[in-house]
């Protein structure tokens, strides 16, 4: 009897949730909904063994989490390359047409929220995670269960992965800030920050009160399910009960896309949610692998960013910051002003030439915008409002932190502090080394690094690996649990791949992509250190500036000693393949898919395959030649077995790479 009633109540509440939060067409009053929810809660309280993970009562929260566990994505959650004007979109279209003339497009509003992935098995929502760095996110399953536009059950028992954007409706944001103002709490800057902050709450009841929502925008394993277009995949997700943005549109050509974008610009301010652009995707999902990917983004999609919002305000002063390479950046101190939902009090002025060419002066009324909706920058002064008291700009000649004389390299617009012991450079270099894109030392943020440096506990990046618990505990904001987590993160960072370490060293002009190429080309840190200018200049992505910079870096005794110290601390100094892969292997000109958990770094495995001329794709199809299967390989392994594809384990892969 009770079991039957629970089933009836669950079905009713699921139906009413879907009508209210997805269809925006409720059929019962709040009072009726609340009474049914109360009845279900009471029965489950009396008979807890009948409570399920997909019960509507799971949405009200109540669980207090200790922390968020890491979650490794089955396939990377890549970011998109940006387009800022029609020319960029036409160029994108031209590149697509070189591959196929029969391609069509699908456009969607770019929701300004937080990207997440949802996993369903046997028809039930089992796991949800943040994007994180694209490869590893955080498991926020319990928080996502509180979002009522996310179905906890679907009518498809196959493995389903859905990705979407969590957002906070504007009306909810206004209510939340009004309540926080009454309680004298800090206000959220914009709906996106409010949504992100809500999902980071450890108390699920707090998350439930924030009334978040989610638009889905991709069915990650569509091809496995026999769906070959973006439009068809979103139509299918609608039938499963997901909230799909109804402003999405199908286009036969790029001209249709451009018209859609122009119409969207006039709508964006009247929407109940924030958008910052339009995502344009090739509609034919089965063509994605042939169109390809870069290291950061797919080539079959692009994000058109709306023109930056511009406002005027007073430029009160110009101050200077010192970066990790010693580069001096002038910054405007502004009378606080709101731009695109956030309050801005500082903005970049790029370099001295930029200021002088635009004749920007202190006490000017200036136009400020957010470049790409992210970084505030000063566009220029409003000459008609210039005061007689405005002060002309003069570039400083000494470092603002160590007073060392600045230099401006020939042919460059930037000025640099070349003092090797400049405190600002050292702190900035340590922050960069610990950052997520380099050694990923969680907990070693800007404030902690500065505190450790000011206390003379660390003076360079190698000192990070000498930190002791007894040194950290007496410091402000460093409780026992926080210290333990930091020390674990430091220990884990020793396993970071060679390219991450190389990038983390902060060698001038060596970005993440160049670091990856160098690691793949030379295999070990020693090989890189002992190579010459000629060795570097022969690599396609390495130009004269980069080659000279690398040689100069490793010619300095203090940098060589730094590497030796890091070696002694046990950091990974080589790619995990013993021999340099042959230029031609069994994988050359073959299509390869990786699945499951590998002992070696997945990015390194991909780079090694690509070096030998293999094409690495994310999904198994009839065109796949090899599947490299790590531990806990799932549906891709089963599909490869059904298709009769060559399957090798990690050991066999390394043996084949080494001949």
Secondary structure as the mmCIF struct_conf table of DSSP 4:
data_model
#
loop_
_struct_conf.conf_type_id
_struct_conf.id
_struct_conf.beg_label_comp_id
_struct_conf.beg_label_asym_id
_struct_conf.beg_label_seq_id
_struct_conf.end_label_comp_id
_struct_conf.end_label_asym_id
_struct_conf.end_label_seq_id
HELX_RH_AL_P HELX_RH_AL_P1 UNK A 2 UNK A 17
HELX_RH_PI_P HELX_RH_PI_P1 UNK A 18 UNK A 22
BEND BEND1 UNK A 23 UNK A 24
BEND BEND2 UNK A 28 UNK A 28
HELX_RH_AL_P HELX_RH_AL_P2 UNK A 30 UNK A 46
HELX_RH_3T_P HELX_RH_3T_P1 UNK A 48 UNK A 50
TURN_TY1_P TURN_TY1_P1 UNK A 53 UNK A 54
HELX_RH_3T_P HELX_RH_3T_P2 UNK A 56 UNK A 60
STRN STRN1 UNK A 64 UNK A 64
BEND BEND3 UNK A 66 UNK A 66
STRN STRN2 UNK A 70 UNK A 72
BEND BEND4 UNK A 74 UNK A 75
STRN STRN3 UNK A 82 UNK A 83
BEND BEND5 UNK A 85 UNK A 85
HELX_RH_AL_P HELX_RH_AL_P3 UNK A 86 UNK A 97
TURN_TY1_P TURN_TY1_P2 UNK A 98 UNK A 99
BEND BEND6 UNK A 101 UNK A 102
STRN STRN4 UNK A 105 UNK A 111
BEND BEND7 UNK A 112 UNK A 113
STRN STRN5 UNK A 114 UNK A 121
TURN_TY1_P TURN_TY1_P3 UNK A 122 UNK A 123
STRN STRN6 UNK A 124 UNK A 130
TURN_TY1_P TURN_TY1_P4 UNK A 132 UNK A 133
BEND BEND8 UNK A 134 UNK A 135
STRN STRN7 UNK A 136 UNK A 138
STRN STRN8 UNK A 139 UNK A 139
HELX_RH_AL_P HELX_RH_AL_P4 UNK A 141 UNK A 144
TURN_TY1_P TURN_TY1_P5 UNK A 145 UNK A 146
TURN_TY1_P TURN_TY1_P6 UNK A 148 UNK A 149
BEND BEND9 UNK A 150 UNK A 150
BEND BEND10 UNK A 152 UNK A 152
STRN STRN9 UNK A 153 UNK A 153
BEND BEND11 UNK A 155 UNK A 155
BEND BEND12 UNK A 158 UNK A 158
STRN STRN10 UNK A 160 UNK A 167
HELX_RH_AL_P HELX_RH_AL_P5 UNK A 170 UNK A 182
TURN_TY1_P TURN_TY1_P7 UNK A 183 UNK A 184
HELX_LH_PP_P HELX_LH_PP_P1 UNK A 185 UNK A 188
BEND BEND13 UNK A 189 UNK A 190
HELX_RH_AL_P HELX_RH_AL_P6 UNK A 191 UNK A 199
TURN_TY1_P TURN_TY1_P8 UNK A 200 UNK A 200
BEND BEND14 UNK A 202 UNK A 202
STRN STRN11 UNK A 203 UNK A 203
HELX_RH_AL_P HELX_RH_AL_P7 UNK A 204 UNK A 209
TURN_TY1_P TURN_TY1_P9 UNK A 210 UNK A 210
STRN STRN12 UNK A 213 UNK A 219
TURN_TY1_P TURN_TY1_P10 UNK A 220 UNK A 222
HELX_RH_3T_P HELX_RH_3T_P3 UNK A 223 UNK A 225
TURN_TY1_P TURN_TY1_P11 UNK A 226 UNK A 226
STRN STRN13 UNK A 229 UNK A 229
HELX_RH_AL_P HELX_RH_AL_P8 UNK A 230 UNK A 239
TURN_TY1_P TURN_TY1_P12 UNK A 240 UNK A 241
STRN STRN14 UNK A 244 UNK A 244
TURN_TY1_P TURN_TY1_P13 UNK A 246 UNK A 247
STRN STRN15 UNK A 249 UNK A 251
BEND BEND15 UNK A 252 UNK A 253
HELX_RH_AL_P HELX_RH_AL_P9 UNK A 254 UNK A 267
HELX_RH_3T_P HELX_RH_3T_P4 UNK A 268 UNK A 270
BEND BEND16 UNK A 271 UNK A 273
STRN STRN16 UNK A 275 UNK A 282
BEND BEND17 UNK A 283 UNK A 283
STRN STRN17 UNK A 284 UNK A 284
HELX_RH_3T_P HELX_RH_3T_P5 UNK A 285 UNK A 287
HELX_RH_AL_P HELX_RH_AL_P10 UNK A 288 UNK A 291
STRN STRN18 UNK A 293 UNK A 293
BEND BEND18 UNK A 295 UNK A 297
STRN STRN19 UNK A 298 UNK A 298
TURN_TY1_P TURN_TY1_P14 UNK A 299 UNK A 300
STRN STRN20 UNK A 301 UNK A 305
HELX_LH_PP_P HELX_LH_PP_P2 UNK A 306 UNK A 309
STRN STRN21 UNK A 310 UNK A 322
TURN_TY1_P TURN_TY1_P15 UNK A 324 UNK A 325
STRN STRN22 UNK A 327 UNK A 327
STRN STRN23 UNK A 328 UNK A 339
TURN_TY1_P TURN_TY1_P16 UNK A 340 UNK A 341
STRN STRN24 UNK A 342 UNK A 348
HELX_RH_AL_P HELX_RH_AL_P11 UNK A 352 UNK A 358
TURN_TY1_P TURN_TY1_P17 UNK A 359 UNK A 359
STRN STRN25 UNK A 362 UNK A 362
TURN_TY1_P TURN_TY1_P18 UNK A 363 UNK A 363
STRN STRN26 UNK A 365 UNK A 371
TURN_TY1_P TURN_TY1_P19 UNK A 372 UNK A 374
STRN STRN27 UNK A 375 UNK A 381
HELX_RH_3T_P HELX_RH_3T_P6 UNK A 383 UNK A 385
TURN_TY1_P TURN_TY1_P20 UNK A 388 UNK A 389
STRN STRN28 UNK A 391 UNK A 391
BEND BEND19 UNK A 397 UNK A 397
STRN STRN29 UNK A 398 UNK A 398
TURN_TY1_P TURN_TY1_P21 UNK A 400 UNK A 402
HELX_LH_PP_P HELX_LH_PP_P3 UNK A 404 UNK A 404
STRN STRN30 UNK A 405 UNK A 405
STRN STRN31 UNK A 406 UNK A 407
TURN_TY1_P TURN_TY1_P22 UNK A 410 UNK A 411
BEND BEND20 UNK A 413 UNK A 413
STRN STRN32 UNK A 416 UNK A 417
TURN_TY1_P TURN_TY1_P23 UNK A 420 UNK A 421
HELX_RH_AL_P HELX_RH_AL_P12 UNK A 423 UNK A 434
BEND BEND21 UNK A 435 UNK A 435
TURN_TY1_P TURN_TY1_P24 UNK A 436 UNK A 439
TURN_TY1_P TURN_TY1_P25 UNK A 442 UNK A 443
HELX_RH_AL_P HELX_RH_AL_P13 UNK A 446 UNK A 454
TURN_TY1_P TURN_TY1_P26 UNK A 455 UNK A 456
BEND BEND22 UNK A 457 UNK A 457
BEND BEND23 UNK A 459 UNK A 460
HELX_RH_3T_P HELX_RH_3T_P7 UNK A 461 UNK A 466
HELX_RH_AL_P HELX_RH_AL_P14 UNK A 469 UNK A 473
TURN_TY1_P TURN_TY1_P27 UNK A 474 UNK A 474
BEND BEND24 UNK A 475 UNK A 475
TURN_TY1_P TURN_TY1_P28 UNK A 476 UNK A 477
HELX_RH_AL_P HELX_RH_AL_P15 UNK A 480 UNK A 493
TURN_TY1_P TURN_TY1_P29 UNK A 494 UNK A 495
BEND BEND25 UNK A 496 UNK A 496
HELX_RH_AL_P HELX_RH_AL_P16 UNK A 498 UNK A 504
TURN_TY1_P TURN_TY1_P30 UNK A 505 UNK A 506
TURN_TY1_P TURN_TY1_P31 UNK A 508 UNK A 509
HELX_RH_AL_P HELX_RH_AL_P17 UNK A 512 UNK A 522
STRN STRN33 UNK A 524 UNK A 524
HELX_RH_AL_P HELX_RH_AL_P18 UNK A 525 UNK A 529
TURN_TY1_P TURN_TY1_P32 UNK A 530 UNK A 530
HELX_RH_AL_P HELX_RH_AL_P19 UNK A 533 UNK A 537
TURN_TY1_P TURN_TY1_P33 UNK A 538 UNK A 538
BEND BEND26 UNK A 539 UNK A 539
TURN_TY1_P TURN_TY1_P34 UNK A 540 UNK A 541
HELX_RH_AL_P HELX_RH_AL_P20 UNK A 544 UNK A 554
TURN_TY1_P TURN_TY1_P35 UNK A 555 UNK A 555
BEND BEND27 UNK A 556 UNK A 556
HELX_RH_AL_P HELX_RH_AL_P21 UNK A 557 UNK A 568
TURN_TY1_P TURN_TY1_P36 UNK A 569 UNK A 570
STRN STRN34 UNK A 574 UNK A 574
BEND BEND28 UNK A 576 UNK A 576
BEND BEND29 UNK A 578 UNK A 579
HELX_LH_PP_P HELX_LH_PP_P4 UNK A 580 UNK A 582
BEND BEND30 UNK A 583 UNK A 584
TURN_TY1_P TURN_TY1_P37 UNK A 586 UNK A 589
STRN STRN35 UNK A 591 UNK A 595
BEND BEND31 UNK A 596 UNK A 596
STRN STRN36 UNK A 597 UNK A 597
BEND BEND32 UNK A 599 UNK A 600
HELX_RH_AL_P HELX_RH_AL_P22 UNK A 602 UNK A 611
TURN_TY1_P TURN_TY1_P38 UNK A 612 UNK A 613
STRN STRN37 UNK A 615 UNK A 617
BEND BEND33 UNK A 618 UNK A 619
TURN_TY1_P TURN_TY1_P39 UNK A 622 UNK A 623
STRN STRN38 UNK A 626 UNK A 629
STRN STRN39 UNK A 631 UNK A 631
TURN_TY1_P TURN_TY1_P40 UNK A 632 UNK A 632
HELX_RH_AL_P HELX_RH_AL_P23 UNK A 635 UNK A 643
TURN_TY1_P TURN_TY1_P41 UNK A 644 UNK A 644
STRN STRN40 UNK A 646 UNK A 649
HELX_RH_AL_P HELX_RH_AL_P24 UNK A 650 UNK A 657
TURN_TY1_P TURN_TY1_P42 UNK A 658 UNK A 658
#
